[in-house]
Amino acid sequence: MSSKSEILIVGGGVAGLALATRLGKTLGRHGKARITLIDKSFSHVWKPMLHCFAAGTVQNENDRISFMAQASSHNFEFWPGEVVSIDREKREVVLSPLHASDGSKVLDSRTMTYDAIVLSIGSRANDFGTPGVLENCLFIDNLVEANAFNEKFRMEILKSFADNSELDIAIVGGGATGTQLAAELHKSLEIVDPVSLHAFGKAPPKLSITLLQSGARILPAFPESVSMAAQQELERIGVNVRTSARVAAADPTGFTLKDGTHVPATLRVWAAGVKAPEVTKTYGGLSLSRSGQINVKPNLCSVDDDRIFAMGDCSYIVDDPLPATAQVARQQAHHLAQHLPAWLESGKEVPSCIFHNKGAIVALGNYNGWAALPGGRVMGGGMLHGLSARIGHIMLYRQHQIELFGWIRGLASIFADMVETVIRPSVRLD
């Protein structure tokens, strides 16, 4: 390359941070390119754990990865902000102003140039235009929202203690997020019990959780045997699972179903559907799917612009759509990390990204878990109550940590987490 190329990576999720880290080790370390990661937040968390943060069963302070620290140790740069527009002719992006928590402006709007840009801004739950959802429901699509839910959850538990009343929670969406959240919330109150008996001098409040799924079964991405077993497990611990329950509207008191039934709920969580953030509509007129995802070729290049790539939940492979999962995002990040250097240096076209399905895991707290492997084989359940699947879910997260930190820091992080479980309460209480 005659001059240092500018590579912008927008979004520091599973795919974005992995790509920045890997390119930093190759192009960045040898001065062949300037890699810049852009994200609205200052830290990364593993999105498949957001339901644990929301329930308070994981202390997220220990599970965040600072973008600045990761950048300084892996030869890339980090800038906080949100890319609000892309000028494809000038090859420029505009970042929104940055404000402090008190609303004061820290940074004005900024413009950055690029030779290549990789969009990895994730996804959000899809309200499908259902009346009242945006105004009356909580979401857990990012760490801010997960922490906000946990704050409300703890305050409602406190109120239930004082009033000796039942806490009603309704979750819309029977996919992995919704089902796992239902189990984690139940688990969190079980953990709080011995603490609460001393702190409040009375029995803990009753927690009523309703899981609403519009389809005929929960966990539709898993084999039917897993769906049935998971529903039985949730019902065993007291979760009211309602399938074929399509929500027509949400209000401050609960959800109204298509058949006219009203489901009362003090806390209302929307965890259904997948769509890209609305900001994709401002990205230089790029072609989008019905869910706002960026249409890309099999090699993850935009169908409209050879210098723009998209991966993870915000991308849509027109010829062969893939599910919005961390596994897909991770493999796509590894693919671009391997082939972008040759594309920049010699113009060699990035080959098609071939997804290798390694299966999926769902863990219902400490109660049970299942792994659906390629070919239809299922592990979990039975006498061990899903121990192997639950361990597998934990190992996926540890693999993610080691990939980003390296073996020494990764293992040190695992050891630090083990120590923390001895020192701190096993559920967030403040």
KOLMIMAR-152115 format. One record per atom (N, C-alpha, C): y, z, x. Coordinates in steps of 0.2 Angstrom, whole numbers, plus 5000, padded with zeros to 4 digits. Layout:
N
YZX...
This chain:
430
499450005004500050005000500650005004501149965003501749955007502150015006502150055000502550114999502150164995502350224995502050274991502050264983501450254980501450244973501650304969501950294963502050354959501550354953501150404953500650414947500850474943500950464937501150514932500550534928500350594927499750614923500150664918500050644912500450674906499850714902499950784903499450824900498950864905499050924905498550964909497950994906497650964902497050994899496450984903495850984900495250974904495250914908495450854906495450794909496050784914496650804911497250794915497250834922497050894921497050944927496550924932495950904930495450874934495650814938495950764934496150704938496650724943497150764941497750774946497450814952496950854951496650894957496250844961495850804958495450754962495850704966496350674962496850624966497250654971497450724970497750754975497350764982496750774981496250784987496250714990496350664987496250594990496850564992497250534987497850504988498350544990498450604987498950654989498950674996498350704998498250735004498450685010498250615009498350565014499050535013499450555009500150525008500150455005499650435002499550364999499950364992499950414989500350414982500650484981501150484977501450544974501150554967500750604966500450624960500850684957501050664951501450714947501150734940500950794939500650814933501250844928501250824922501750844917501450874911501750934910501450974904501951024901501951034894502351074891502351144893501751164895501551234897501551244904501551304907501551314914500851334916500351334912499651354914499151314909498551314912497951284909497451334907497251314901496651354898496151304896495451324896494951284894494951284886495051224883495151224876494551244872493951234874493351254871493351334870493751364873493751444873494351464868494751424865495351444861495151484856494551474853494351524847494251594850494051604856493951664859494551704860495051664862495751694863496051714856495951674851496151684845495851744842495251754843494951814840495051884845495251864851495351924855494751944859494251904859493651924862493651904870494151874872494251854879494951864881495051894886495751914889495951854892496451814889496651744892497051754898497351814899497751814905497351804912496651814911496251804917495951734917496051694912495751634911496251574912496851594913497351534914497351514921497551454922497651424929498351394929498751424934499451404935499451334937499851294934499951224936500251224943500751264944501151264950500651284956500251334955499851364960499351304962499051274957498551224957498851164961499451144959499751094962499951104970500151164972500351174978499751174983499151194980498551194984498151134984498351084980497951024979498350964980498950964983499250904985499550864980499750894974500050854969500650894966501150864962501750904960501650914953502050964950502050984943502750994941502850964935503450964932503350984924503651044922503651064915504051014911503751004905504150964900503650924896503950884891503550844886503850774887503450724888503650654888503750634881504350614880504550594873504650524872504750484877504750414877504550374883504250314882504050274888504450204888504750184893505050124893504550084898504150034895503650004899503949944903504549924901504849864905505149904912505449954911505749984917505250034921504750044918504250094920504550164921504850184916505150254916504850294910504850354911504750404905505350454905505450474899505950524898505650594896505850644899505550714898506150744894505850784889506350824884506650884888507250904886507550964889507051024889507051064894506651124894507051184892506851224888507151284885506751354887507151404888506851464889506651494883506251554883506051584877506551604872507151624875507751644871508151584868507951524870508251464867508751434872508951464877509351444882509051384886509551334887509251274891509151284898508651264901508451274908508551214912508251154909508351094912508551044907508950994909509150944904508650884904508750844899508250784899508250744906507650734908507550694914507150634914507250584918506950524919506550514925505850494924505450484930505150414930505050384936504750324936504050324938503650274937502950274938502750204940502150204944501850134945501150134941500950194939500350204934500450274931500350264924500350334920499750344917499450404917498850424913499050474908498850454902499050494896498450534894498550604894497950644893498250704889498550694883498950744879498550784874497850764874497450804869497450784862497350834858497350814850497550874847497650874840497750924836497250914830497250974826496850974820497250924815496950894810497250844806497250874799497850884796497950904790497850854784497850794786497650734782498250734776498850764777499350764772499250814767498750854767498650904762499250944760499450954754500050994753499951064755500551094758500551164759500251184766499851134769499451154775499951174781500451134782500851144788501351204787501451224780501951284779501551344778500851344777500551404775499951424779499751374784499151384788499351394795498851434799498851444806498451394809498551364815498151324819498051354826497451334829497351364836497151304841497651254841497551194845497751204852498151254854498351274860498351344861498551374867498551444869499151474865499651444864500251474860500051494853499651444850499451454843498851504843498451504848497851554848498151624848498651634853498951694854499351724847499651674844500051684838499551704833498951674832498451694827498251764829498051774835497751844837498251904835498951884836499451934835499451954827499451904823499351914816498751944814498151924817497551954815497552034817497752054822497852124824498252164819498852134818499352164813499052174806498652124804498352124797497752174797497452184803496852234803497252304803497752314806498152374806498352394799498652344795498852354788498252374784497652334785497052354781496852424783496852444789496752514790497152564786497852554786498252594783498152594775498052534772497952534765497252534763496752544767496052544766495852484761496152424764496052364760495652314764495352264760494952214763495452164766495252134772495552074775495252014774495551964770495251904769495451854773495051814776495151754781494851694778495151644778494851574776494951524781494451494784494451444789494251374786494651324787494451264784494251214790493651194790493351154795492751184798492151154796491551174798491251144805491651114809491451094815491351154820491351134827491251184832491751244832492351224832492951264832492951314826492851294820492851334814492251384814491651354815491051404815491051454820491251434826491351484832491851534831492451514828492951564826492751614821492351594816492151634811491651694814491251674819490751714822491151764827491651734831492051774835492451834832492751814826493151864822492751914820492151904817491651954815491451994821491351964827491152004833491752044835492352024835492952064837492952134833492852124827492952184823492352234824491752204826491152254827491352284834491652254839491852284845492352344844492852324839493352374838493152434835492552434831492352494827492352564831492052564837492052634840492752654842493152604844493852624846494252644840494152614834494552624828494352694825493752714826493552774823493952834826494052834833494452884836495152874835495452814835496152804835496452814828496052794822496352804816495952854811495452884814495052934810494752914804494652844803494352824797493852764798493452744794493052684795493452624795493252574799493652504799493652474793494152424792494152394785493652334785493452314779493052264778493352194779492952154783493252084784492852034780493251994776492951944772493151874775492651844778492751774781492451724776492851674775492551614771492651554775492151514776492151454780492051394775492651354775492651294770492451224774491951194772491851124775491751074769492151024770492150964765491550934765491150924770490550884770489950924768489350894768488750934765488450984769488650984776488451034780488951054786488851114789489351124794489051094801489451094806489151064812488850994811489250944808488950884807488750844813489050864819488950824825488250844828487950894825487350924828486750904823486150904826485550894821485550934815485250914810485250954804484951024804484451024809484151094810484651144813485051124817485551164820486051184814486251134810486751154805486451204800485851194798485551244794485451314797485251314803485151384807485751414808486351374809486951404810487251434804487151404798487351424792487051494790486351494791485951554790486251614794486351594800486651654805487251674803487751634801488351654799488351694792487951674788487851704781487551774783487051784788486751844789487251894791487751874795488251924797488851934792488751894787489251914781489751854780489751804784490251744783490051704776490451694772490351654766490451584768489951544768489951474770489951434764490451384763490451344757490551274759490051234758490051164760490251124754490351054755490651014749491251044746491651074750492251114747492851084750493051034747493650994749494351024747494751044752495351074750495851024747496151044742496751004739497451024740497451094742498151114743498051184746498651204750498651274753499251304750499251374749499851414747499851484751500351524750500351584753499851634752499451614746498851664744498251634746498151574748497451544749497451474749496851444747496751374746496451354739496751304737496451274731496051214732495451214729494951164731495051104726494651054727494750994723494451004716493951054715493751064708494151124705494751144708495151184704495051264706494551274710494351344712494851364717495051424717495551454722495251504726495251494733494951544738495551584741495551654739496051694741496051704749496551714752496551724760497251744762497151804765497851834769497951794775497451774779497551724784497151664783497551604784497251544782497351504789496751474791496651444797496451364796496751324799496551254798496251224804495651214804495251184810494851124809495151084804494751024802495150954805494650904806494950844808495250844815495350784818495650774824496150714824496750724827497250674827497650684833497950634836498350634842499050664840499350694845500050724843500550664841500950684837501450634834501850594839501950624845502350594850502050534853501450514852501150454854501550394851501850404845502250354842502850324845503050364850503650354854503450324861502850314862502650284869502650214869503250184869503350114870503050064866502950084860502550034855501850024857501550064860500750064861500350054855499850014855499450014849499050074848499050104842498750164840498250154835497750204835497250204830497550244823497150244818497350274812497550344813497250374818497350454820497850454825498250404827498750414831498550404839497850394840497650394847497850324850497850324856498050264860497450224861497550154858496950114859496850084866496250094869496150074876495550034876495449994882494949954883494350004886493749974887493250014889493350054896493850024900494050054906494550104906494750114900495250164898495950144899496050084900496750054901496950034894497650044893497950024886497849954885497649934878497549864877498249824877498849864878499449834878499749824885499549874890499949874896499449894901499349854907498849874912499049924916499649954916499850014920499850074916499550074910499550134906498850144905498550204906497850224905497950284900497450294896497350354892496650384892496550444892495850474892495850534888495250564886495150624882495350604875495550664871495550664864496150614862496650594866497150554864497050484864496450464867496250394868495750374863495750304861495250284857495050214859494350214862494050154864493950104858494250054858494250014852493549984851493249964857492549934856491949984855492050044857491550094857491850164857492050184851492450254850491950304852492250354855491850414858492150474854491750534853491950594850492450624855492950664851493450704855493150764857492850764863492550824866492750834873492650894876492850904883492350874888491750854886491250824890491450754891491750714886491950654886492550644891493050694889493650694893493550704901493050754902492950764909492650704913492150674910491850614913492350554914492850544909493350494910493850514915493950574916494450594922494050584929493450594929493050584935493050504936492950464931492950394932493650364935494150394932494850364934494950394941494750454943494850484950494450434955493950414953493550374957493850304958494150274953494250204953495050184954495450234952496150224952496450204959496150244964496450224971496350154973495750124972495650054973496050004969496250024963496649984959497349984961497550044964498250044967498350014973497850014978497849994984497749914985497249894981497149824981497149784975497249814969497349784963496649774960496149804963495449794960495349824953495149784948495149814941494649874941494949924937494549984935493949954931493349974933492749954928492649994922492249974918492150004911491850074913492150124909491850194909491250204905490650214908490050224904489950304903489950324896489850394895489150404895488950464898488250484898488250554894487950544888487850604884487350654887487650714888487250764891487050824886487250804880487050854874487750894872487650944868488150984866487851054864488351104865488151174864488651204859488351244855488751284850488551364851488951404852488751474853489151514847488751554843489051594838489151664841489651674845489751744848489151764851488951834851488351854854487751854849487851824843487351824838486851764839487051704841486551654842486851594845486451544847486751484849486251434850486451364850485951314851486251254855485851224859486051164863485651104860486051054858485750994856485650944862485150924864485050884870484950814868485050764872484950694871484250684869484150634864483450624862483250664856483750714853483550754847483250814849483150834855482850904856483350954856483151014853483551074852483351134855483751164859483551234862483951284859483751344858484051404856483751434850484051484847483751514841483151554843482751564838482051594839482151664842481551694846481551764848482151784852482351734856482851754861483551744858483551734851484251724848484751684851484451624854484951584857485251604863484851644867485151664874485251614878484751564879484851504883485451464882485551454875486151414873486851444875486851514873487451554875487551554882487051564886487151564894487451494896487151444893487351374894488151364893488351394887489051384885489451414891489251474893489651514898489651474905489051444906489051404913489451344913489551314907489951254907490651274909490951334906491551354908491651374916491051404918491051424925491051364930490751304927490751244931491451214931491851224926492551204925492951234930492851304931493251344936493051324943492451314944492251294951492551224953492551184948492751114950493551114951493851154948494651164949494751204955494451264956494551304962494251294968493651264968493251254974492751314973492151314977491651364977491851434978492251444984492451514986492951544980493451514979493851534974493551544967493151494965492851494959492351554958491951564963491451624963491851684963492451684967492851754967493151764960493351704956493551714949493051744945492451714945491851744941491751814943491751834949491751904951492251954948492851924948493451964945493351974938493151924934493051924927492551984926491951984930491452034929491752104930492152114935492552174936492952194930493352144927493752164922493452184916492752164915492452184909492252254909492252284915492152354916492752394915493352364917493952404917494252404910494352344907494652334901494252334895494552344889494152344883493952274882493352264879493052204878493352164872493852184869494252144864494952164865495352114864496152124864496352174859496652234861496952284856497652284856498052254861498752254861499052194863
